[in-house]
Amino acid sequence: MKISIENLNMTYHTGKKALQDISIQMESPSLIGLLGPNGAGKSTLMKLLVAGLLPTSGKILIDGVPLLKNEKKLKARLGYLPQSFGLYDELTVWQFLDYIAALKGIKNRKETINEVIQKTNLIDKRKSRISTLSGGQRQRVGIAQSLMGSPELLIFDEPTVGLDPEERINFRNLFSQTAQDKIVLLSTHIIEDVQSVCNHLIVINHGKILFNGTPEELIVLAHNHVGVFEEQIGGNAEKKYKITARVNTTHGIACRIVAEKLPSFAQAVEPTLEDAYMYLIMEKEVMK
């Protein structure tokens, strides 16, 4: 599958410009991380990709065919987990997944449901009513329904919210395995999830693309812009940096910062992906 987004714009009736001149190419196999602050335009982009919204202007092409002319075929190849996913509380996990399988026109429903229940570790909850599930278990049901039918395009909006650390690791591995022959688009605020599995990153803010490339390329941009210092040393200096972390040590509090130009009292360190993301957002908004 190949998705081409060309000069995409989305303006809501309130006048808010959610997306501005977005152009992206996505091709399987790939696991793409979609990053950006709240209100950056990520959810709008995902809704446009699943034909949940119509763009103000621009094109979305699926294998060279306009999305709106190929919508029915796309939805047969799509797995989607929105941030707010409604579940039918009166149904059991099995009944709900059976209902979704019927909507998707899946023929071997029993086999498919067993497969996704196993992948999402819901075997012991298959007969439980959804109303009795914890938040993390409900999230796993949402992930399970998106995997049904082995879709070629999977779009996840904050899929690991509510999951404990062990479950997050399991699902990161599942997303990575799933992306071997598909396009997986993963929107999250958890940089660790992106760093662990994604081979491509798209960073959006204020409806515009700030970065489109590999995690390694983003980290390179932050070289010599990340440093550490002991808080008492730099505490009274004119502040031209952003503290991203404070850690208690035997020598006091160590501060980790990002800055356009590191202060003289800070020691440069190798940036992480989270450092690079913070620097990119700050450079565009603050350090102009």
Secondary structure as GFF3:
##gff-version 3
##sequence-region A 1 288
A	DSSP	beta_strand	2	11	.	.	.	ID=ss1
A	DSSP	beta_strand	17	27	.	.	.	ID=ss2
A	DSSP	beta_strand	30	35	.	.	.	ID=ss3
A	DSSP	alpha_helix	42	49	.	.	.	ID=ss4
A	DSSP	beta_strand	57	62	.	.	.	ID=ss5
A	DSSP	beta_strand	65	66	.	.	.	ID=ss6
A	DSSP	three_ten_helix	67	69	.	.	.	ID=ss7
A	DSSP	alpha_helix	71	76	.	.	.	ID=ss8
A	DSSP	beta_strand	78	81	.	.	.	ID=ss9
A	DSSP	alpha_helix	93	103	.	.	.	ID=ss10
A	DSSP	alpha_helix	109	119	.	.	.	ID=ss11
A	DSSP	three_ten_helix	123	125	.	.	.	ID=ss12
A	DSSP	three_ten_helix	130	132	.	.	.	ID=ss13
A	DSSP	alpha_helix	135	147	.	.	.	ID=ss14
A	DSSP	beta_strand	153	157	.	.	.	ID=ss15
A	DSSP	alpha_helix	165	178	.	.	.	ID=ss16
A	DSSP	beta_strand	183	187	.	.	.	ID=ss17
A	DSSP	alpha_helix	191	197	.	.	.	ID=ss18
A	DSSP	beta_strand	200	205	.	.	.	ID=ss19
A	DSSP	beta_strand	208	213	.	.	.	ID=ss20
A	DSSP	alpha_helix	215	221	.	.	.	ID=ss21
A	DSSP	beta_strand	226	230	.	.	.	ID=ss22
A	DSSP	alpha_helix	231	234	.	.	.	ID=ss23
A	DSSP	beta_strand	242	249	.	.	.	ID=ss24
A	DSSP	beta_strand	252	258	.	.	.	ID=ss25
A	DSSP	beta_strand	267	268	.	.	.	ID=ss26
A	DSSP	alpha_helix	273	285	.	.	.	ID=ss27
###
